[in-house]
Amino acid sequence: MSGTLVLDSEALSKLSRRHRDMTVWLDVARTLDLLVVTSAATLVEARDPKVPQAAFDHAVSLVKVRPITEEVARAASKLLAVEGLHGHKYAVDAMLAATAHLEHGDVTVVTCGTDDLRRLCKPRIAVEPV
């Protein structure tokens, strides 16, 4: 694999709705042989009761879900501290950023919250809007 595409909650939510932007991102990932991952915490944030469970489950089946381990939680906490951020507003983004930092090679996070994630992912990880 040459790299990893990391999906935030909005990206995963759009994937479950089969939104065109996300189907394009997935096609690019397949073409480039990229691993597509997300954080286990993202599943909780992305679940929309308006989307049928089967559609959400299908979207999740297309990605590798990384667990929130103590290592990830501690790394997320450190990322927040470096940026002077704290609290539930940033918690899931920090866990996603910590998950992205553990990936190898070129890593791109696809997100709706580019500002926060750019702060948490700098300098090694690319952050692109969904």
Backbone bond lengths (Angstrom), bond angles and torsions (degrees), N, CA, C in turn:
res aa  C-N    CA-C-N  psi(-1)  N-CA   C-N-CA  omega(-1)  CA-C   N-CA-C  phi
1 M - - - 1.447 - - 1.522 109.43 -
2 S 1.297 114.99 142.07 1.457 119.26 -177.24 1.521 112.59 -96.21
3 G 1.293 117.95 -8.28 1.454 119.39 -179.09 1.510 112.05 172.76
4 T 1.332 113.22 -171.85 1.466 119.41 -174.62 1.520 110.89 -137.03
5 L 1.302 115.67 139.42 1.451 123.83 171.83 1.526 106.45 -107.87
6 V 1.334 116.59 123.91 1.465 122.07 -177.40 1.532 108.13 -110.09
7 L 1.321 116.76 127.81 1.465 121.38 -178.02 1.514 111.13 -101.73
8 D 1.340 116.06 132.07 1.466 120.21 172.33 1.528 108.39 -86.19
9 S 1.314 116.42 -175.81 1.466 120.15 -175.07 1.528 112.77 -64.39
10 E 1.313 116.94 -39.72 1.472 119.16 179.20 1.526 110.56 -66.34
11 A 1.319 116.80 -40.87 1.470 120.25 178.05 1.528 110.52 -62.73
12 L 1.330 117.44 -44.08 1.459 120.82 178.65 1.527 111.08 -66.62
13 S 1.310 116.59 -39.51 1.457 121.11 177.46 1.533 110.76 -62.11
14 K 1.318 116.03 -44.22 1.477 119.71 178.15 1.518 111.13 -66.16
15 L 1.322 116.91 -35.72 1.455 119.89 176.54 1.523 110.25 -63.12
16 S 1.315 117.57 -39.76 1.471 120.41 179.86 1.529 111.54 -67.65
17 R 1.331 116.47 -23.42 1.469 121.31 176.66 1.530 111.89 -92.12
18 R 1.323 115.36 -0.17 1.473 122.36 -177.39 1.526 111.46 58.73
19 H 1.318 115.13 39.53 1.463 121.77 177.72 1.527 109.39 -64.73
20 R 1.307 116.18 137.88 1.463 121.55 -175.54 1.521 113.25 -54.70
21 D 1.336 117.96 -42.87 1.468 120.47 -179.07 1.528 111.12 -57.38
22 M 1.313 116.94 -40.39 1.463 119.48 -177.52 1.518 112.24 -77.91
23 T 1.319 117.73 -31.25 1.461 117.97 176.63 1.526 109.47 -67.65
24 V 1.324 117.22 -34.11 1.468 120.50 175.51 1.529 110.11 -65.13
25 W 1.342 117.11 -47.00 1.471 120.42 178.12 1.530 110.05 -57.30
26 L 1.320 118.18 -43.25 1.458 121.34 -179.88 1.521 111.71 -65.28
27 D 1.328 117.09 -40.58 1.467 120.63 176.59 1.531 111.16 -61.64
28 V 1.322 116.48 -41.63 1.471 120.70 177.59 1.528 109.83 -62.89
29 A 1.326 116.55 -44.19 1.463 120.53 179.40 1.528 110.93 -59.55
30 R 1.308 116.73 -43.74 1.469 120.03 178.81 1.525 110.85 -64.18
31 T 1.323 116.27 -44.75 1.462 120.97 -179.57 1.521 111.51 -60.08
32 L 1.329 116.45 -40.64 1.470 121.67 -178.09 1.530 112.92 -89.41
33 D 1.323 116.83 3.29 1.467 122.79 -178.22 1.522 111.53 56.60
34 L 1.332 115.66 45.47 1.458 121.27 177.99 1.524 109.90 -90.38
35 L 1.308 115.14 142.78 1.459 121.08 171.03 1.522 106.47 -75.69
36 V 1.327 117.96 137.62 1.463 122.05 177.87 1.525 107.25 -112.34
37 V 1.353 115.67 121.37 1.460 120.38 -175.95 1.520 110.90 -132.19
38 T 1.320 114.02 166.12 1.456 121.95 170.24 1.526 107.32 -151.11
39 S 1.295 115.29 169.09 1.458 122.21 177.30 1.527 109.45 -88.21
40 A 1.322 116.33 146.76 1.463 120.08 176.21 1.530 111.16 -57.34
41 A 1.325 116.86 -33.99 1.465 120.25 178.48 1.525 111.73 -64.08
42 T 1.305 116.26 -29.37 1.468 121.07 -179.66 1.523 111.46 -64.85
43 L 1.325 116.88 -31.81 1.467 119.65 179.28 1.517 111.05 -59.58
44 V 1.307 116.41 -38.63 1.465 121.15 -178.89 1.525 109.93 -68.73
45 E 1.315 116.04 -44.44 1.465 120.58 -177.63 1.529 111.56 -70.09
46 A 1.329 117.54 -33.00 1.467 121.60 -173.60 1.523 113.78 -82.68
47 R 1.301 118.08 -18.74 1.472 120.38 -173.81 1.516 111.60 -68.93
48 D 1.333 114.58 116.12 1.461 122.33 179.74 1.526 107.90 -110.54
49 P 1.324 117.92 120.89 1.472 119.43 -178.08 1.532 113.37 -63.79
50 K 1.325 117.72 -14.38 1.468 120.36 177.76 1.526 111.54 -77.74
51 V 1.321 116.97 -16.73 1.465 121.71 179.16 1.519 108.27 -94.11
52 P 1.317 117.87 129.62 1.466 119.59 179.19 1.537 111.17 -55.64
53 Q 1.324 115.85 141.73 1.466 120.73 -178.80 1.524 111.66 -55.62
54 A 1.320 116.84 -39.18 1.474 120.45 -179.46 1.528 111.40 -62.31
55 A 1.323 117.17 -38.75 1.469 120.50 178.72 1.523 110.78 -67.23
56 F 1.344 116.11 -41.02 1.458 119.94 177.58 1.529 110.46 -65.16
57 D 1.324 116.64 -45.87 1.468 121.08 179.44 1.527 110.96 -60.07
58 H 1.313 116.97 -39.15 1.471 120.24 177.85 1.526 110.42 -63.17
59 A 1.319 117.17 -45.85 1.463 120.72 178.88 1.529 110.74 -59.31
60 V 1.320 116.42 -44.60 1.469 120.67 179.33 1.527 110.58 -63.05
61 S 1.329 117.28 -34.46 1.470 120.18 -179.61 1.527 112.32 -66.68
62 L 1.317 117.31 -16.17 1.466 121.70 -179.14 1.523 112.64 -86.57
63 V 1.324 116.77 -6.82 1.466 121.12 -177.62 1.527 110.13 -125.76
64 K 1.309 115.04 157.56 1.466 121.59 173.70 1.523 106.54 -90.85
65 V 1.323 117.24 122.35 1.461 121.77 -178.74 1.526 108.59 -93.00
66 R 1.343 115.07 119.72 1.461 121.41 -179.98 1.528 109.33 -90.65
67 P 1.314 117.88 135.37 1.467 120.81 -178.60 1.522 112.80 -73.70
68 I 1.316 115.37 156.59 1.462 121.55 172.09 1.526 106.47 -92.98
69 T 1.294 114.64 98.64 1.463 121.53 178.74 1.522 108.67 -94.43
70 E 1.304 115.45 173.52 1.464 118.95 174.55 1.526 110.41 -60.37
71 E 1.326 116.79 -39.04 1.472 120.82 178.03 1.530 110.99 -58.43
72 V 1.321 116.53 -46.00 1.472 121.23 179.46 1.525 110.18 -65.41
73 A 1.316 117.64 -43.88 1.466 121.18 -179.85 1.529 111.03 -61.74
74 R 1.317 117.22 -43.39 1.471 120.47 179.18 1.527 111.02 -66.37
75 A 1.322 116.38 -40.56 1.465 120.13 178.12 1.530 110.65 -64.13
76 A 1.328 117.01 -40.96 1.464 121.55 178.26 1.523 110.42 -62.32
77 S 1.319 116.39 -43.17 1.462 121.45 178.71 1.530 111.16 -60.44
78 K 1.326 116.06 -41.65 1.470 120.46 178.81 1.525 111.44 -66.32
79 L 1.325 116.82 -40.40 1.469 119.97 177.95 1.525 110.66 -59.99
80 L 1.324 116.40 -43.05 1.465 120.57 178.80 1.523 110.75 -63.72
81 A 1.319 117.02 -44.04 1.468 121.05 -178.65 1.523 111.58 -61.74
82 V 1.332 116.82 -41.98 1.467 120.96 179.59 1.525 110.60 -60.19
83 E 1.316 116.84 -36.84 1.466 121.63 -178.14 1.522 112.99 -91.67
84 G 1.326 117.40 0.79 1.466 120.76 179.79 1.514 113.05 69.05
85 L 1.323 116.86 30.03 1.461 122.37 -179.00 1.522 109.06 -111.46
86 H 1.339 116.67 156.08 1.452 120.67 174.35 1.523 109.61 -163.14
87 G 1.310 115.18 168.03 1.457 120.57 174.35 1.512 114.24 96.09
88 H 1.340 114.21 172.66 1.459 120.89 -175.14 1.527 112.80 -65.17
89 K 1.309 117.87 -24.56 1.472 120.76 179.95 1.531 111.56 -58.29
90 Y 1.328 116.40 -33.09 1.462 121.05 -175.58 1.522 113.58 -109.78
91 A 1.309 117.93 -4.96 1.465 121.19 -170.81 1.528 113.28 -59.87
92 V 1.321 118.74 -50.57 1.461 120.41 -176.66 1.519 110.25 -67.34
93 D 1.342 117.79 -40.70 1.466 119.79 176.64 1.523 111.02 -60.94
94 A 1.319 117.31 -39.59 1.462 120.49 179.90 1.530 110.53 -66.27
95 M 1.337 117.71 -39.61 1.461 120.01 177.58 1.520 110.97 -66.07
96 L 1.336 116.64 -38.14 1.459 120.40 176.96 1.531 110.19 -65.65
97 A 1.331 117.08 -43.91 1.471 120.65 178.94 1.526 110.62 -62.51
98 A 1.327 117.60 -42.81 1.464 120.80 178.30 1.529 110.23 -62.89
99 T 1.314 116.99 -38.50 1.464 121.57 176.35 1.525 109.70 -62.52
100 A 1.325 116.62 -44.90 1.471 121.05 179.48 1.530 111.14 -61.77
101 H 1.326 116.80 -39.68 1.466 120.35 -179.79 1.523 112.44 -63.89
102 L 1.320 118.51 -24.26 1.463 121.36 179.10 1.530 113.38 -81.13
103 E 1.333 116.72 -12.05 1.466 120.47 179.33 1.530 109.79 -77.26
104 H 1.323 115.88 155.59 1.459 121.60 -177.94 1.523 110.99 -104.49
105 G 1.319 115.74 158.28 1.461 121.02 178.01 1.513 111.11 75.67
106 D 1.318 114.85 -157.01 1.457 120.57 178.19 1.523 109.12 -72.93
107 V 1.322 115.80 130.46 1.466 120.61 -177.94 1.525 108.32 -126.97
108 T 1.327 115.68 132.03 1.456 122.25 176.15 1.516 108.83 -127.20
109 V 1.328 116.20 129.77 1.460 122.07 174.85 1.524 107.77 -99.58
110 V 1.328 116.15 128.70 1.460 122.04 175.84 1.523 106.51 -102.35
111 T 1.340 116.56 122.21 1.458 120.92 -170.46 1.517 111.90 -150.58
112 C 1.328 115.78 161.72 1.462 120.55 169.91 1.526 109.55 -93.45
113 G 1.342 116.70 -19.38 1.469 121.38 -178.08 1.509 111.70 -102.98
114 T 1.312 117.23 66.48 1.467 120.22 -173.10 1.521 113.14 -63.50
115 D 1.323 118.68 -36.53 1.468 120.05 -176.17 1.523 112.27 -62.00
116 D 1.330 117.33 -53.05 1.461 120.86 -179.27 1.525 111.24 -63.13
117 L 1.326 116.77 -45.20 1.456 118.62 -177.41 1.522 112.45 -70.68
118 R 1.309 118.25 -31.37 1.475 118.56 174.52 1.516 110.53 -62.55
119 R 1.322 117.07 -38.78 1.468 120.51 177.23 1.523 110.73 -63.90
120 L 1.318 116.94 -41.30 1.457 121.48 -174.91 1.529 113.54 -82.46
121 C 1.316 117.71 -18.89 1.466 121.29 -175.88 1.530 113.85 -104.73
122 K 1.303 117.96 -8.06 1.460 118.99 -175.78 1.512 111.67 -63.76
123 P 1.269 121.02 154.66 1.465 127.83 -7.61 1.523 113.15 -96.52
124 R 1.332 118.13 -8.78 1.474 121.45 -168.14 1.530 114.55 -80.64
125 I 1.311 118.11 -26.93 1.463 121.31 -170.07 1.515 111.49 -106.08
126 A 1.332 115.53 130.83 1.461 120.87 175.96 1.527 109.22 -76.69
127 V 1.317 116.56 142.24 1.464 121.86 177.83 1.519 107.63 -125.23
128 E 1.324 115.91 122.45 1.465 121.98 -175.78 1.529 110.61 -123.55
129 P 1.328 116.27 143.71 1.469 119.25 178.90 1.531 111.73 -73.03
130 V 1.328 114.71 147.84 1.462 121.00 176.32 1.518 108.96 -89.87
